[in-house]
Amino acid sequence: MDETLIKKMITSIKCGSCGQNYHEDHIEVVERNDELWFLRVSCSSCHVRCLVAVIIRENAKAEVITDLTEEEVEKFKNMDGIKDEDLLAMHNFLKDFNGDIPRLFDQE
């Protein structure tokens, strides 16, 4: 894994002290040992420094976390994805939507 990519990933983490995202130029790789990376990170806002340990498994499959049942997963697995016209239709719908969700599902 590339050092630049690791630093980019760390920028998505917020400082535990002030809640600001870390900046790439305040992240330094201290050591790397196979999958294990040690990074020194300092917050550009509050200047708190910390050591971050990251394990990167490049060939590992990500675990899928879902609230779908097995039947639902099978049902949707081979369906087409969202198309441009679907997104445009939802955009046009929401543009004038007044926020009355119960009315949307009213079956009267």
Contacts in CASP RR format, 6 or more apart in sequence:
PFRMAT RR
TARGET T0000
AUTHOR 0000-0000-0000
METHOD contacts of the structure
MODEL  1
MDETLIKKMITSIKCGSCGQNYHEDHIEVVERNDELWFLRVSCSSCHVRC
LVAVIIRENAKAEVITDLTEEEVEKFKNMDGIKDEDLLAMHNFLKDFNGD
IPRLFDQE
1 56 0 8 1.000
1 58 0 8 1.000
3 29 0 8 1.000
6 29 0 8 1.000
6 37 0 8 1.000
6 39 0 8 1.000
6 54 0 8 1.000
6 56 0 8 1.000
7 24 0 8 1.000
7 27 0 8 1.000
7 29 0 8 1.000
7 39 0 8 1.000
8 24 0 8 1.000
9 54 0 8 1.000
10 22 0 8 1.000
10 24 0 8 1.000
10 27 0 8 1.000
10 39 0 8 1.000
10 41 0 8 1.000
10 52 0 8 1.000
10 54 0 8 1.000
11 21 0 8 1.000
11 22 0 8 1.000
11 23 0 8 1.000
11 24 0 8 1.000
11 27 0 8 1.000
12 21 0 8 1.000
13 21 0 8 1.000
13 22 0 8 1.000
13 41 0 8 1.000
13 52 0 8 1.000
14 20 0 8 1.000
14 21 0 8 1.000
14 22 0 8 1.000
15 21 0 8 1.000
15 22 0 8 1.000
15 43 0 8 1.000
15 45 0 8 1.000
15 46 0 8 1.000
15 48 0 8 1.000
16 48 0 8 1.000
17 43 0 8 1.000
17 46 0 8 1.000
17 48 0 8 1.000
18 43 0 8 1.000
18 45 0 8 1.000
18 46 0 8 1.000
18 48 0 8 1.000
19 45 0 8 1.000
20 43 0 8 1.000
20 44 0 8 1.000
20 45 0 8 1.000
20 46 0 8 1.000
22 41 0 8 1.000
22 43 0 8 1.000
22 44 0 8 1.000
23 44 0 8 1.000
26 41 0 8 1.000
26 42 0 8 1.000
26 43 0 8 1.000
26 44 0 8 1.000
27 39 0 8 1.000
27 40 0 8 1.000
27 41 0 8 1.000
28 39 0 8 1.000
28 40 0 8 1.000
28 41 0 8 1.000
29 37 0 8 1.000
29 38 0 8 1.000
29 39 0 8 1.000
30 38 0 8 1.000
30 39 0 8 1.000
30 40 0 8 1.000
30 51 0 8 1.000
31 37 0 8 1.000
31 38 0 8 1.000
32 38 0 8 1.000
35 55 0 8 1.000
35 56 0 8 1.000
35 57 0 8 1.000
35 58 0 8 1.000
36 53 0 8 1.000
36 54 0 8 1.000
36 55 0 8 1.000
37 53 0 8 1.000
37 54 0 8 1.000
37 55 0 8 1.000
37 56 0 8 1.000
38 51 0 8 1.000
38 52 0 8 1.000
38 53 0 8 1.000
38 54 0 8 1.000
39 51 0 8 1.000
39 52 0 8 1.000
39 53 0 8 1.000
39 54 0 8 1.000
40 49 0 8 1.000
40 50 0 8 1.000
40 51 0 8 1.000
40 52 0 8 1.000
41 49 0 8 1.000
41 50 0 8 1.000
41 51 0 8 1.000
41 52 0 8 1.000
42 48 0 8 1.000
42 49 0 8 1.000
42 50 0 8 1.000
43 49 0 8 1.000
66 73 0 8 1.000
68 76 0 8 1.000
END
